């Protein structure tokens, strides 16, 4: 989702090709030839191939950077570093929450059960960090929207099941980010792809 949102925010033309993960298509030629790590998403730009969302996003920011294209990261070095810190943290921590509340819960309304102890601890950590970094009354983490707002909103939306506790400002933040046109376009594409 984040790589797609980055492309949409930059206003870049894109041709999407679905990869059937259930059939293991990502491990077969020709995909594996272009994406040696056999991971999705993958970006092909000219003859350059790249996987991993964060690497794709940083590449797009380098090649299609401001001011010609909208920024994906804050301009100020410390804010940009904080944004990249958040990206790395969201991908490398909170595994128990991601495991018990996979993206199917967020995108497809899959049923969810109450969180176990480890996932509750991860959720509490997520809420604490989000409350610490999100300025009160602000609609985004930094002076302007950045890609990490989308990524944080996705993680927070894992806590949208009955019985999940989330402070109202964080719920409003996640809901606001979810209404962004680039996110809505992704959600519609995702829904259409599932048929």
N, C-alpha and C positions, 0 to 999 in steps of 0.2 A: 504494500500500500504506500509506504513512504516514498519509494522510488517513483511510482506513478504520480503521486501528488507533486513531487519535485519537478517532474517533466511538465505537468499541467501548470504549475505556478510559473515556470519559465516561459510558458506559451510555446513549447517546442512541439513540432509535429511528431507523432509517434505511431508506429504500427505495432499493435499488440499481437503476440502469438502465445496461445495457451500451451502449457506443458502439462501433460497428464501424469501427475505425480503418482497416482494410484497404480499406473501401469509401469512406473519406473522409467518413463521416457527421458528423464533428466540424466540417466546413466547410459543412454544409448547414443550412438552416432546419429545424426550429426551434432546433437546438442553438446555432448561431452567433448567433442573436438573444439567447439567454441568456448565452452565453459568447463575447463579442466577440473574445477572443484565440484562440478555436477550440482550446483546450488541454484536456486531461484530466489529472487529475480536475476535476470541477466540482461545486460545492455549491450547492444551492438551499435557502435557509432563509426561510420566509415568502415574500416577493417579492424577496428579495435573492439575487443570483447572484454566484458568485466562483470563480475558477480559481486554479491553482498551489497545490501541496500546502502549502508553508510559509505562505502567506497563509491558507489554509483552517484550518490548525492554530492559527495565532495568533488567528484570528477565533473559533474554538471556545473557546479559552482565555479570551478576553475576554468572550464572551457566556455561556458555561457554566463560569464560573470556580470555583475553590475558595473557600470550603470546601464549597459545595453539591455540587460535582462534583469528581471526582479531578483533580489537577493534571497537566498535560502537560509543564510546565517546572519547574525548581527554583524554590524560593521566594526564595532569596538573590539579590540583583541581580547579583553577579559570576558566580555559577554560571549564572544565566539568560542572561546575556550570553555566557558560554562555550558554552552549549548552542546559542544562535542562531548563534554564530560557526561551530560545527561543522556546523550545518545548511547554512549558506551555502557553506562550504568543500566539503562533500560534493557539493553540486549544481554548483559552479562549477569545481572542479579535478578531476583524475584522469580526464580525458576519454579518454585512451588506454586505461585499464583498463576503463572503461564500454563503450568501442567494441569491444574485443576480448573482453570478457566481459559481454555484455548480460544483462538480467534473465532471459532465456530459459534461461541456464545455471543460474541460481539456482532458478527456479521449476519448470522443466520438465526439468531434467537434460539439456539439449541438449549435444551433444558439444563439447568445447573443445580447442583446440590450445595448445601452449606459448606463453607470452606473448612478444611482440616486445620490443625494447629500450625503447621509450617506455612500454609497458604495464608492463614490469618496474620501470622507474624510478617510475612512479606507484604500483605495488604496494608498493615499498620505502618510499615517502613515507607511504602509508596506514598501514603497519605501524609506522613510526616515530612518527607522530602518535598512533595508538591506544595504543601502549605508553607514550608520554609522559603521556597524559591519563587512562588507566585505572589507578586505584590498584591496586597489587598485592593480589591475593586478594579483590578486590571484584567483585561480580556486576553492577555498573552504574557508569556514569561519575560519578554524584553520590551524595548520601546516599540518595536514593530513585530508582526508575526514572523516566526521562523519555523523551519521544518520540525523542530523538536516539539513545538506546540501540538502538531498532529500526532507525533509519536507518544507524547505524554497522554494526550486525550485517549488514544487507543488503549493504553495501559489502564487508565482510570475507568474506562468503559467496561472493563472486565468486572468491575464492581457494580454492576447494574441489576443484579438479581434481587428478588425479594429477600429482605433480611440483611442485605449488605449495608453497612453504614458508610456514608460519605458526607463530609461537611457540604452544606449547600453551595458555598462559593466554588468548591472544586467541581461539584456536579454541574453548575451553571457554566463553568469554564469548559469542561469536556463537551457539554451539549453545544456550546457556542462554536467550538472548534469543529465539531461534527457537521455544522451547517455551512462550512466553507465550500464554495463552488467546486474546488478541486477534489475535496473529499466526497462531496455528493456525486460527482462524476464517477469517481472510483467505485462508490457503493452501487451505483446504477449499473456500471459495467460488470461488476462482480455478480450482481443479481441476474443480469441478462445471461452471463456466461453459465450460470447454474441452471438456467432454463426454467 
